Amino acid sequence: MKTNGESPAAKRAEVEGHSVSYFSQRRGPESIVFVHGYGASKDTFLEAFGIQGFQSFSMLATDLIGFGDSGKPSNFSYLLREQAEILKKAIDLVGFDRFHLVAHSMGGIIGIELGEIIPNRLRSFINVEGNITAEDCTMSKRVAKMGERYFAQEGFEELKHSISAEAEKAQSTPLKEYVASLSKATPESLYRSSVSTVFESCHGDLLTRFARLPLNKCYIYGEKNRGLFPAESMLRREEIPLFYVSNGGHSMMKENPKEFYNLILMIIRQSSS
């Protein structure tokens, strides 16, 4: 995996009255939009901007409202549908017409919402361990069960402490980076996003909605999670192509970036042919 050694400078824009922080580049006619997951940020996909294979693409990675360096308004709903609406306006702002979508974890739900809003503008949808069923809710379900008041007073610090301890025990750089990203969110943004994520995963019929999107789509698992979630067999029954990244779990783009990004490029090129 060849890199150019450059990291993009973060930019900022006002979108519907909200401050949005993002990475972008304008290169070739084909565009890619990256959507991060729960508690994460645009840094999830930072490596893509330094890989030579992506230098011919125009690309965008934003911090969702409430995460990373984007605004964290207390009056925002943090409903994933509203996140998709804001993301759509950010995409319009940078001038992408049609694009490939790469969405991770909670971002996979936002990707489904976005695909329903502007289906004719998505060239492909690469769903990276995005929520499909109730069983896909792990951390978000844990947070939602705490209640907003408890999470704000004690739960948020407990969550960060437990993940930090796990990162130290495993000597996991991706987990340590995740804690740093998580710390930029607020209890309010995390709790309300958890509630929306759990509701959509339990009641939003996400598998059917994903399968019905009229565009090229696939689903990627980290190989460490192979066979652990019921959505895998359900996706197979819907004949949605599945791919696996070896030596990777949920944070596969950090655990095995070479294989992950080579796979993304392969899928995009197949979708464009």
C-alpha positions as CSV (number, residue, x, y, z in Angstrom):
1,M,0.0,0.0,0.0
2,K,1.9,3.1,-1.2
3,T,1.3,6.3,0.6
4,N,2.3,9.9,-0.2
5,G,3.1,10.7,3.4
6,E,0.7,13.7,3.5
7,S,-2.2,14.2,6.0
8,P,-5.1,16.5,5.0
9,A,-5.8,19.7,6.8
10,A,-9.2,19.8,8.5
11,K,-11.6,22.3,7.1
12,R,-14.8,23.8,8.6
13,A,-18.1,24.9,7.2
14,E,-21.5,26.0,8.5
15,V,-24.2,23.5,7.5
16,E,-27.8,24.3,8.5
17,G,-26.4,26.4,11.3
18,H,-24.1,23.7,12.5
19,S,-20.3,23.8,12.5
20,V,-19.0,20.8,10.5
21,S,-15.4,19.7,10.5
22,Y,-14.2,17.7,7.6
23,F,-11.4,16.4,5.4
24,S,-11.8,16.8,1.6
25,Q,-9.9,16.6,-1.6
26,R,-10.9,17.4,-5.1
27,R,-9.1,15.3,-7.7
28,G,-10.8,13.1,-10.3
29,P,-14.4,12.9,-11.5
30,E,-15.2,9.9,-9.2
31,S,-16.0,10.8,-5.6
32,I,-16.0,8.8,-2.3
33,V,-17.8,9.8,0.9
34,F,-16.8,8.2,4.2
35,V,-19.1,8.1,7.3
36,H,-17.7,7.2,10.7
37,G,-19.3,5.3,13.5
38,Y,-20.5,5.7,17.1
39,G,-18.1,7.8,19.2
40,A,-15.6,8.0,16.3
41,S,-14.6,10.8,14.0
42,K,-13.4,11.6,10.5
43,D,-10.0,10.3,11.6
44,T,-11.4,6.8,11.2
45,F,-10.6,7.2,7.5
46,L,-7.6,9.5,7.7
47,E,-5.3,6.9,6.1
48,A,-7.3,7.0,2.8
49,F,-6.2,10.5,2.1
50,G,-2.5,9.5,2.1
51,I,-2.8,6.3,0.0
52,Q,-1.7,6.7,-3.6
53,G,-4.5,4.6,-4.9
54,F,-7.0,7.1,-3.7
55,Q,-5.3,10.1,-5.1
56,S,-7.3,10.1,-8.3
57,F,-10.6,10.4,-6.3
58,S,-12.4,13.3,-4.9
59,M,-13.1,12.4,-1.2
60,L,-15.0,13.7,1.8
61,A,-14.9,12.6,5.5
62,T,-16.9,14.6,8.0
63,D,-17.3,14.6,11.7
64,L,-20.9,14.0,12.4
65,I,-22.7,16.5,14.5
66,G,-21.8,15.9,18.2
67,F,-18.6,14.1,17.3
68,G,-14.9,14.9,16.6
69,D,-14.4,18.6,16.0
70,S,-17.9,19.4,14.7
71,G,-20.4,21.3,16.7
72,K,-22.2,19.7,19.7
73,P,-25.5,21.6,20.0
74,S,-27.7,20.7,23.0
75,N,-30.8,21.4,20.9
76,F,-29.9,18.9,18.1
77,S,-32.0,15.7,18.1
78,Y,-29.1,13.3,17.2
79,L,-31.6,11.2,15.3
80,L,-29.7,9.4,12.6
81,R,-32.1,10.5,9.9
82,E,-31.2,14.1,10.8
83,Q,-27.5,13.3,10.7
84,A,-28.1,12.0,7.2
85,E,-29.9,15.2,6.2
86,I,-26.9,17.3,7.5
87,L,-24.5,15.0,5.7
88,K,-26.4,15.3,2.4
89,K,-26.0,19.1,2.7
90,A,-22.3,18.8,3.4
91,I,-21.9,16.7,0.3
92,D,-23.8,19.3,-1.7
93,L,-21.5,22.0,-0.2
94,V,-18.3,20.3,-1.5
95,G,-20.0,19.8,-4.9
96,F,-20.2,16.0,-5.2
97,D,-22.9,14.9,-7.6
98,R,-22.7,11.1,-7.6
99,F,-20.4,9.3,-5.2
100,H,-19.4,6.0,-3.6
101,L,-20.4,5.7,0.0
102,V,-18.2,3.9,2.6
103,A,-20.0,3.9,6.0
104,H,-18.9,2.2,9.3
105,S,-20.9,0.9,12.3
106,M,-23.6,3.5,13.3
107,G,-22.6,5.3,10.1
108,G,-24.1,2.3,8.2
109,I,-27.6,3.3,9.4
110,I,-26.9,6.9,8.3
111,G,-25.8,5.5,5.0
112,I,-29.1,3.7,4.6
113,E,-31.0,6.9,5.4
114,L,-28.9,8.8,2.9
115,G,-29.4,6.1,0.3
116,E,-33.2,6.6,0.7
117,I,-32.9,10.4,0.5
118,I,-30.8,10.5,-2.7
119,P,-30.6,6.9,-4.1
120,N,-29.8,8.1,-7.6
121,R,-26.6,9.9,-6.4
122,L,-25.0,6.8,-4.9
123,R,-22.8,4.9,-7.2
124,S,-22.2,2.2,-4.6
125,F,-22.7,1.6,-0.9
126,I,-19.9,-0.2,1.0
127,N,-21.4,-1.0,4.4
128,V,-18.6,-1.7,6.9
129,E,-20.0,-3.6,9.9
130,G,-23.0,-1.3,9.9
131,N,-25.9,-2.0,12.2
132,I,-28.5,-4.3,10.6
133,T,-30.1,-6.1,13.5
134,A,-30.6,-5.5,17.3
135,E,-27.7,-7.9,17.9
136,D,-25.4,-5.4,16.2
137,C,-26.0,-3.0,19.1
138,T,-23.2,-3.5,21.6
139,M,-21.8,-0.2,23.1
140,S,-24.9,1.8,22.0
141,K,-27.3,-0.6,23.8
142,R,-25.1,-0.5,26.9
143,V,-25.2,3.3,26.9
144,A,-29.0,3.6,26.1
145,K,-29.8,1.3,29.1
146,M,-28.0,3.7,31.5
147,G,-30.5,6.6,31.1
148,E,-29.4,10.1,30.1
149,R,-29.0,11.5,33.5
150,Y,-26.8,8.7,34.9
151,F,-24.7,8.6,31.7
152,A,-24.0,12.3,32.0
153,Q,-23.1,12.1,35.6
154,E,-21.2,8.8,35.8
155,G,-21.7,6.6,32.8
156,F,-19.6,8.5,30.3
157,E,-16.5,8.4,32.6
158,E,-17.1,4.7,33.3
159,L,-17.3,3.9,29.6
160,K,-14.0,5.7,28.8
161,H,-12.3,4.1,31.8
162,S,-13.4,0.6,30.7
163,I,-12.3,1.0,27.1
164,S,-9.0,2.6,28.2
165,A,-8.4,-0.4,30.5
166,E,-9.2,-2.8,27.7
167,A,-6.8,-0.9,25.3
168,E,-4.0,-1.0,27.9
169,K,-4.5,-4.7,28.5
170,A,-4.5,-5.5,24.8
171,Q,-1.9,-2.9,24.0
172,S,-4.3,-1.9,21.2
173,T,-3.4,1.3,19.3
174,P,-6.8,1.4,17.5
175,L,-8.6,1.2,20.9
176,K,-6.4,4.0,22.4
177,E,-7.2,6.1,19.4
178,Y,-10.9,5.4,19.8
179,V,-10.8,6.6,23.4
180,A,-9.3,9.8,22.3
181,S,-12.0,10.2,19.7
182,L,-14.8,9.2,22.1
183,S,-13.5,11.9,24.6
184,K,-14.3,14.6,22.0
185,A,-18.0,13.7,22.1
186,T,-20.4,14.8,24.8
187,P,-22.6,12.7,27.1
188,E,-25.6,14.2,25.3
189,S,-24.5,13.4,21.8
190,L,-23.4,9.9,22.7
191,Y,-26.6,9.1,24.7
192,R,-29.0,10.4,22.2
193,S,-27.1,8.8,19.3
194,S,-27.3,5.5,21.3
195,V,-31.0,5.7,21.6
196,S,-31.5,6.4,17.9
197,T,-29.1,3.6,17.0
198,V,-30.8,1.1,19.2
199,F,-34.3,2.1,18.0
200,E,-33.4,1.8,14.3
201,S,-31.5,-1.5,14.8
202,C,-34.5,-3.0,16.7
203,H,-37.4,-1.5,14.8
204,G,-36.1,0.2,11.6
205,D,-36.1,-2.9,9.4
206,L,-32.6,-2.0,8.3
207,L,-31.8,-5.2,6.4
208,T,-34.9,-4.9,4.2
209,R,-34.2,-1.2,3.6
210,F,-30.5,-1.9,2.8
211,A,-31.4,-4.7,0.4
212,R,-34.0,-2.6,-1.4
213,L,-31.6,0.3,-2.2
214,P,-31.5,0.4,-6.0
215,L,-27.7,0.5,-6.3
216,N,-24.5,-1.6,-6.1
217,K,-23.9,-2.5,-2.5
218,C,-21.9,-4.9,-0.3
219,Y,-21.1,-5.6,3.3
220,I,-17.6,-5.9,4.9
221,Y,-16.8,-7.8,8.2
222,G,-13.6,-7.9,10.1
223,E,-12.6,-11.6,10.0
224,K,-12.5,-11.7,13.8
225,N,-16.3,-11.1,13.8
226,R,-17.0,-13.8,11.2
227,G,-20.0,-15.9,12.2
228,L,-20.7,-13.9,15.4
229,F,-23.7,-12.0,14.3
230,P,-27.1,-13.2,12.8
231,A,-27.0,-10.4,10.2
232,E,-24.3,-12.3,8.3
233,S,-26.6,-15.2,7.3
234,M,-29.4,-12.7,6.7
235,L,-27.3,-10.7,4.3
236,R,-26.4,-13.9,2.5
237,R,-30.0,-14.8,2.0
238,E,-30.5,-11.4,0.5
239,E,-27.6,-12.2,-1.9
240,I,-25.7,-9.1,-0.8
241,P,-22.0,-9.7,-1.5
242,L,-19.9,-10.2,1.7
243,F,-16.2,-9.5,2.1
244,Y,-13.8,-10.1,5.0
245,V,-10.7,-8.2,6.2
246,S,-8.2,-10.6,7.8
247,N,-6.6,-10.0,11.2
248,G,-9.3,-7.3,11.9
249,G,-12.3,-6.8,14.0
250,H,-14.7,-3.9,14.1
251,S,-11.8,-1.4,13.7
252,M,-10.5,-3.3,10.7
253,M,-9.5,0.0,8.8
254,K,-7.0,0.6,11.7
255,E,-6.1,-3.0,12.4
256,N,-5.3,-4.0,8.8
257,P,-5.4,-0.8,6.8
258,K,-3.5,-2.2,3.8
259,E,-6.0,-5.0,3.1
260,F,-9.0,-2.8,4.0
261,Y,-8.2,0.0,1.6
262,N,-7.1,-2.4,-1.2
263,L,-10.5,-4.0,-0.8
264,I,-12.3,-0.7,-0.9
265,L,-10.5,0.2,-4.1
266,M,-11.3,-3.1,-5.7
267,I,-15.0,-2.8,-4.9
268,I,-15.2,0.7,-6.2
269,R,-13.4,-0.2,-9.4
270,Q,-15.8,-3.1,-10.0
271,S,-18.7,-0.8,-9.3
272,S,-17.4,1.7,-11.8
273,S,-16.7,-0.7,-14.6
